[in-house]
């Protein structure tokens, strides 16, 4: 499943492919995705993925474990806004 991500501050859109619950990304990949939505290094307009505002397909939640890997959790159908799971849980996605 691919997901479209948006940033309503910069009016940018990008798409990431192969997203599913338990999908794991490296910190380097997350930074590349963020640069596609917000290229300004010191900007604080968005979350780690560069998302800001209402996401067209509900987006996804994510957590960051102690090793710096991000894992996805697809939202419930009633979820329309970006939410971030706490990163202090040290979750490891399998």
C-alpha positions as CSV (number, residue, x, y, z in Angstrom):
1,X,0.0,0.0,0.0
2,X,1.4,3.4,-0.9
3,X,0.5,6.5,1.2
4,X,0.5,10.1,0.1
5,X,2.0,12.6,2.6
6,X,1.3,16.3,2.5
7,X,2.7,19.4,4.1
8,X,0.2,22.2,4.0
9,X,2.7,24.9,5.1
10,X,4.9,24.4,2.1
11,X,2.1,23.0,-0.1
12,X,4.1,19.9,-1.0
13,X,3.1,16.3,-1.6
14,X,5.0,13.1,-1.8
15,X,4.2,9.4,-1.8
16,X,5.9,6.5,0.0
17,X,5.4,2.9,-1.2
18,X,5.0,-0.4,0.6
19,X,3.6,0.9,3.9
20,X,2.0,-1.6,6.3
21,X,1.7,-2.1,10.1
22,X,5.1,-3.1,11.3
23,X,7.0,-1.6,8.4
24,X,10.4,-0.4,9.6
25,X,12.4,2.6,8.3
26,X,15.9,3.8,9.0
27,X,16.5,7.3,10.2
28,X,18.2,8.2,6.9
29,X,15.1,7.1,4.9
30,X,12.9,9.2,7.1
31,X,15.1,12.3,6.6
32,X,15.0,11.8,2.8
33,X,11.2,11.7,2.9
34,X,11.1,14.8,5.1
35,X,13.4,16.7,2.6
36,X,10.9,16.0,-0.1
37,X,8.2,17.8,1.9
38,X,10.3,20.4,3.7
39,X,13.7,21.1,2.2
40,X,14.6,23.8,4.8
41,X,17.0,22.2,7.4
42,X,16.1,24.5,10.3
43,X,12.3,24.6,9.7
44,X,10.1,23.3,12.5
45,X,6.9,23.1,10.4
46,X,6.3,19.4,10.6
47,X,6.9,16.0,12.2
48,X,9.8,13.6,11.6
49,X,8.4,12.6,8.2
50,X,7.7,16.2,7.0
51,X,3.9,15.8,7.4
52,X,1.8,18.7,8.5
53,X,-2.0,19.1,8.5
54,X,-4.8,16.8,7.5
55,X,-3.5,13.8,5.5
56,X,-5.6,12.7,2.4
57,X,-5.8,9.1,3.4
58,X,-5.5,9.4,7.2
59,X,-1.7,9.1,7.1
60,X,-0.2,6.7,9.6
61,X,1.1,6.6,13.2
62,X,4.7,5.8,14.0
63,X,7.0,5.1,16.8
64,X,10.8,5.4,17.1
65,X,12.6,2.8,19.1
66,X,15.9,3.3,21.1
67,X,18.0,2.2,18.1
68,X,16.6,5.0,15.9
69,X,14.4,2.9,13.7
70,X,10.9,4.0,12.9
71,X,8.0,1.6,12.7
72,X,4.6,2.2,11.1
73,X,1.1,1.6,12.5
74,X,-1.7,2.2,10.0
75,X,-4.6,4.3,11.4
76,X,-8.1,3.4,12.3
77,X,-10.6,4.6,9.6
78,X,-11.8,7.5,11.8
79,X,-8.3,8.9,12.0
80,X,-7.9,12.0,9.7
81,X,-5.1,13.9,11.3
82,X,-1.4,13.2,11.9
83,X,-0.7,11.7,15.3
84,X,2.6,10.6,16.7
85,X,3.0,7.6,19.1
86,X,5.3,8.2,22.1
87,X,8.9,7.3,21.3
88,X,9.9,6.4,24.8
89,X,8.4,3.0,24.6
90,X,11.4,1.4,22.8
91,X,9.1,-0.5,20.5
92,X,10.6,-3.0,18.0
93,X,8.3,-3.7,15.1
94,X,8.2,-7.3,13.9
